[in-house]
């Protein structure tokens, strides 16, 4: 039986209630993590390499990839359900997931840039204004509009304000830096 924390959910008359327990696991070395995985039935042919992976990936991140192959009921020791699962296969799953995530984020970024560009171009052309986003009549919720574009400058040239200025300050895009190098008004670079 494991001696660590878990979260139990109990239903009382249609209402879910969470019962929390104190986390009591103690940290163990990557060497001990490898031994634990082997004790649970994972095939590890190169323990030194497995330790390097665990040192760089972390046991708990890798746990997400071992989970489907283990007995995970409350009170179980998370033994592997099959005796032919190798550490290398778990690493392959992790690497596949990492590559898939990179491909998806790349595709999502392209879609996001295309959508933002089309939106900005459409509004810029329809309003004949590269600063269309500063027109409150284009926004349904005036409070959200105010919180978005609020801008206050202090005497030291520092700006404080809404979400838009925070995003602009966070950006490291060359075109935004170019705008601020060349212009000081309006405070926001054009979108369009």
Secondary structure, DSSP 8 states (H G I E B T S, - for coil): ---S---EEEEETTEEEEE----------HHHHHHHHHHTT-B-S-HHHHHHHHHHH-HHHHHHHHGGGB--STT----BSSTT-BHHHHHHHHHHHHHHHHHHHHHHHHHHHHHHHHHHHHHHHHHT-TTGGG-GGG-S-HHHHHHHH-EEE-TTS-EEESHHHHHHHH---HHHHHHHHH--SSSS----
